[in-house]
């Protein structure tokens, strides 16, 4: 088949939904489907480019004033025009949207239905029902996101018609997917129907590394003879960095022989984390690596003893948990959302409410003090990832859905 994948960015070295889109495109190409990508960017080099043998059509995405985002994410004449051109050039059998918020408008769904016919959409986050990260107030978080929630998050960019228009455009999708049952429930209670669950997948064999690579990585970051905790994610408050550092200040009182490796792009929030670490007198125990390449990230996971995902926000899946499991690492993860379907509490790691920093600290200490338990958790996680979340299963189910709905 000729398959077009539509996503706001496209790169091998970015995680989350973008990384998932890359994996899917690469795997579909391997099994002889013809894949085309429609994406946006603010850097140079627009038009047709090639990314690891995949043909990518990049449109220029201008910086959008915050107040206009909730309008241009619905309809953007310039992007619509570029997209029509893309469809005419590629004539795909299938058009599969991944994340498209802000950069690419939801009006593309209607255009696709008019020009090509079959439209699919994978929802990787809560953007179709909310303006940003959804941060639950308590553990009863599968609920209607009300107008007050929306206004608090959106501020001056609040558009009372935004979600209504999005739901209208989504009627043009033949099938909507999401990546966990928790996400499906949250979407449905907020008015988005016709949703199936297809879990994200991972190619276990791609995550193997050589011992020499691990040794080199540890030498580079001076990690030898230390117990290493890794936190991989976008460095924003919603990902729980504050809470993790507070928890580690408690860990330091009883188990000081650790290093926290923070892997993520350095922005303004990074400075806040550094200041908090200084104030809590654990700054010498934290290393910020900035962004790593995919190959470097694999080695970083393998160098660690524990992986932590302390998100305060609703995580539709939590791909970092699966990546850690592929590297045989025990995981301490948030209870909010999809991670509860990936991590088995007490078997492959621990699930905690990240707002409870005392409990998070307790679980970290438990795994640091009991390396054999940590090893068993890691082995169990590896087997779970291999059996329940293989990339081949994800691709097979996608193709089944494509053929069923054609």
N, C-alpha and C positions, 0 to 999 in steps of 0.2 A: 504494500500500500504506500501511497504518498501521504505522509503525515506531517502536518504543520503544528509546531508547538509554540504557543504564544506566552511570553513571560517578560516581566519588567526588566530583568537583567539575565545574562547568560554567561556563566563562567564555571570552570572546573574548580576554582579555588575559593568559592564562596559556599557557605553551608546553607542549611535550612531548605526552603522551597526551591531556591536557585540551584543548589547542589542536587536536589532530587530531580529537577527538570533536566539537568545535564546528564545524570545517570540514565534516565529513561531514554533520552535522545541517543546516547552512545550505545546503549543496549539494543535499541530498535535498529540502528544502523548495522550492528554486528550480525543481526539475523535477516539482513537484506531488505529491510524497509527503507524507503527513501525519505529522509527527514529534513525538514526546513524549519528554521527558527525565525520568528519575528520578535524583535526585542528593542529596547531603547538604551540610550547612553548619553552622557554629557561630554565625553571625550571626543577626539577626532576620529577619523576612519569610519565614516558612515557609508551606507549602501551595503552591497554584498561583501562579506568577509568569510573566511574559513576558520573555524575553531576545531582543531583536532579532526579534520576531515568532514566536519558537519557544516553545511551551508547556512550562514546566518545573515539575515537582513536587519541591519541596525538603523533605526531612525533617531534623529537628534531629539533629545528630550530637554526642553528648556527648564531652567529652575523656575518652579511655580511658587508664587507667593502663597503662604500658608492659608490665607483667607480664601483663595480661589481653588484650593485642592478639591474640596467637596463638590465643586461644580465641574471642573475640567476632568475629574475622574469619571464623570458620567458621559460627557460628550466633548470631543476635541476635533474640530473640523480638520486640522492639519494632519493629525494622526490617522483619522478616518480615511483621508485621501491616500496616504502612504500605504495603509493596510489594503485598500482596494487594489492598488497597484501590485502589492505582494501576492494577493490571491490570484490575480489574473496571470502573473508570471509563473506561479507554482502549481496551480490547479490541484490542490490537495484533495484526497478522498476523505481525510479526517482532519478536523481542526480542534486541537486540544489546548485550552487555556490553562495556564498555571497562575501564579500570582500576577495581577495586572494593575493593582491599585495605584493611583496618582499618575504614574508614567503613561499607562495605556488605559483608555476609557472603556467602560462597560458597553458603550454603543457598538463596539466591535462584534458583540454577540449577534446583534440584529443584522449587521452587514454580512457576517458569515452565513447566517441562515438564508439570506436572500441570494447570495452568490454561489455558495458551495453546498449547502444542505446540512451536513452532519456536524454537530457542535457538542463538545465535551468540556467539562470544567472541573478541575481539582481545586478544592478550597483548602489552603494550607494554614489559614489563620482566621481571625474573626472580622477582618476588614469589611466583608459584605454586610455585616450587621452592626458594626461599631466603627469608631474613627481611629482606633489605635489599639494598643494592648489592653485586653480586658483583665483587670486585676480584681479577683473575687474578694469580697469582704469577709467571707467565712467559707466553711467547707461545703455549704449548700449552694453551689455556684452554678448549677444548671438551672437557669432562670431567665425570665424576660429581661433584656437590657432596656431600661426605661429611658424616657426623654431626659430626665435629670442626669443619668449616667452619660448620655450622649453629649449634652451641653457642657458638662464638666470636662470631658475629654477634648471636645472640639473647640470650645471657646468661640472666638469670632468667626471661625470657619463653619460653624453649625449651619446645616442646610436641612430644614424640616422635611424636604421632599427626597433627600438623598436615598434613604433605604427603600422608599417606595419605588423610586425609579430603578434602583438596582434589582429589586425583585421583578420588576417588569421586564428588564433586559434578560434576566436569568430564565424567563419562560421560553426563550429561544434556544436554550440548551436541551439537547436530547437526553442527556444524563449528567448529573452532578455527582462528583465523588468528593469524599473527604477522607482523612487519614486515620481516624479513630472513631469509636462509637461514642465517646464523650463529645467529640466535635459534632457528630451527627445529631445528637440530642440537643446540644446548644443551638445549632443552626435551625433545627425544626421548631423548637419552642419560640424562636424568633422569626418564624415565617418563611424559611427557605425549605422547600419540599423537594421530592424527586432525588433524594440523596442516597447513594450507596457508599459503603466503606471499603476502601482498598488500602491496606497498610503499606507504608513505605517499606522498601526492601534494601538490602545491602549485599554486596558481593564479598563474602567472607575472605576469599583467597586474595582479594586486592589489599587486605589490611595486614598481611604478613610482612615483617621486616627482618633484616639480618641483625644478629647480636652486635656486630661491629658498628652498625648505624646507631644503635641505642647507646653504646659506649661513647661514641663521638658526640652525640647529643648531650649526654650527661656531662661530658668534659666541657663542652661549650658553655653550658649554663651553670657549671659547678654544682651538680646535683648528686655527685657520688657520696655514698654512705648516708643518704638522707631518705626519709620516707616522703614520697611525693604525692601531693593531691593536685589534680588537674581540674580546671574550670574552663570550658570552651564555650564561647557564646558572644553575642553582640553585647558590648559594654554599655548597657543602659540600665537605669534603676530597676525596670521591670524584671530584669533577669536575676535579681537577688544578690548582687555583689556586696551591698552593704551588710546584708544579713549573714552572708558567708564569712566576711571578715570579722564581724562581731562573734560569730560562733568560734572562729579560730583563735580569737583572743582568749576564749574559755578553754579551748583545747590546749593552748600554750601553757596553761597553769599546771596541767598534769602530764602532757606529752609534748614537750617543746622541740623534739627532734624531727621537725617536718619542714617542708617547703611547699608553698602554694604556687602553682604555675598557672598564670592567667593568660589564656590564648584568645585574642580578639583585637580588633582594630582600636588603636588608641584615639579617643576623643576627649572632649571636656570632662566626661564622667570619670575617665581614668585618673585625672588629677584629684577628684573627690575621693576615690578609693585610696589613692596614695596618702592623702592627708589623714584619712580615717585610720589607716594602718600605722602612720606615725603617732597619732594621738593614742592609739591602743598599744603602742610600743611593740609592734610585730612587723614593721616595715622591712626589716632585714630578712624576713621569712617569706617574702612575696616577690616573685619575678614576673614581670610583664613582658611577654615575647612579641607583642604586636601581632599582626597577621602572619600566619605561616602558610607555606604552600601545602597542597594536599599531601605530598610525600613527607614533608616535615611534620605535619599534623599526625600522621600515622606513627612516626617515631616518638612523638611527644606522648601519645596515649600509651604506647608500649613502655615508655620510661616511667610512667606513673604507677602508683600503688592503688589509688582510689580516684574515681571520677565523680564530680559533684555537679548536679544541675539544680540550683536552688531557686528556680523561677518563681517570682511572686505572681506572674501573669498566667493566664490560661494557656497551656501548651497543647496545641492540637495533637502533636506526636512526641516530639523531643528526640530529634535525630542524633544528638550528641550521646544520648544514652545507648542507642543502638551501635554507634561507632565504638564506644568504650567496650561494650559487650563483645564486639567482633575482635577486640584486642585482649579479651579475657580479663577485663577489669571489673571489679565490683562497683556498683553505682549507688550513690545516694541522690535521690531525685525528689522533685516536688510532687505533691499529691494532686496538683491542679491540672486536670485534663488527661490527655493521652498517655503520659508516662505510666499511669496505673495499669495500662494494658500492655506495656512493654517490660517493665520491671516488676518482678515478683518479690514482694516484701518478705524479708527473712530467708530468701532462697538465692536470688541473684543480686541482692543489695537491700537497700532500705528506702521506704517512701516516707517523707516527712513534710509537715507543714513548715515552709521556710520561715514563717513568722515566728516559729518557736525555735529560737536560736539555741536554747539550752538542749533541746532534743536533737537538733542537728549536730551540735558539739558532741553529745553523748554517742551518737552513731558513728561519727568520725573517729572518736577515741576507740570505740569498740573494734573497728576494723584495723586501726593502726596498732593496737595492742595484741590483736589476734590475727597474725598474718596467714595462718593456716585456714581460718574461716574466710578471710578475704580471698584466698586462692580458690577455695571451693565455690564461693559465690561467683568468682570470675569464670571458672570452668562451666558452672551451671548457666551463666549468662551467655557464654559462647555457644553452648548447645542450643539454648533457646533461640538465639539469633539465627543460627544455622538452620534450624528446623521450621521456625514459624515466620521468619522475616527474610527469606532469601529473595534477592532481586529477581530471579527467574520467575518466582511465583507472582510477584507484583506485575511484571511484564505480561505474563501469561493471562492474568485476569484482565488487564487492560485490553489486550487483543481480543479476548472473549467478548468484552463489553462493546468494543468497536464493531465486531462482526454481528453481534446480537442486535445492535441498534442501527445497523446500516440498512 
